[in-house]
Amino acid sequence: MSAQEWGRRKAAESPRWSADKWQRVATVLGAVLADEPGRTEPADEKSGRDAA
């Protein structure tokens, strides 16, 4: 079995993340989820970097 096939099988066995879990992870990472239209975070003023 190739590494890719093994990875696909393991991913298929794993439970899917709920929308709530994706949101919690995004909050922890300071990210904005792409599937939320109209929701953007302002650039970080202190570092000059985007919040995402």
N, C-alpha and C positions, 0 to 999 in steps of 0.2 A: 504494500500500500504506500502510495506517495505521501509526502508531507502535506501537499495540497488537499488530497482526498481525506486524509486524517483530520485536517483542520475543518473541512466542510462538514464532516460527520459530527465532530465535536460541537460545532456551531449549531447544527440542526438539533442536537440533543439538549442544548442549553435553553432554559426558559426565556421567552421574549420579555424585554423590558417594557413596563407600562409607561404611558405618557407621563405619569407622575414621577416615576423613577428617572426618566430622561430629564425632566425639569429640575429635579433635585441635583443631579449630576452637573447639569449646565450651571446651576446657581453656584455650586461649590467651585467650579472651574472658571466662573466669571464669563461664561459663553452665552451667546444668544442662539437659540435653535433656529435653523433655516426654515423650518416648516411653519413658522409663526409670522405670517405676513404683517407688515406694518410695525413690527416691534424691533426697535433698534436701540442700542446703547450708545451714549455719547463717548467720544474719545477721552481717554484718561488725561486730564490736564497736567498732572505731575510728571508723567513720563513721556507724553506726546504720542503714546501708542494707542491703538484701537483697543477697546475693552474686550473685543472678541479675539 
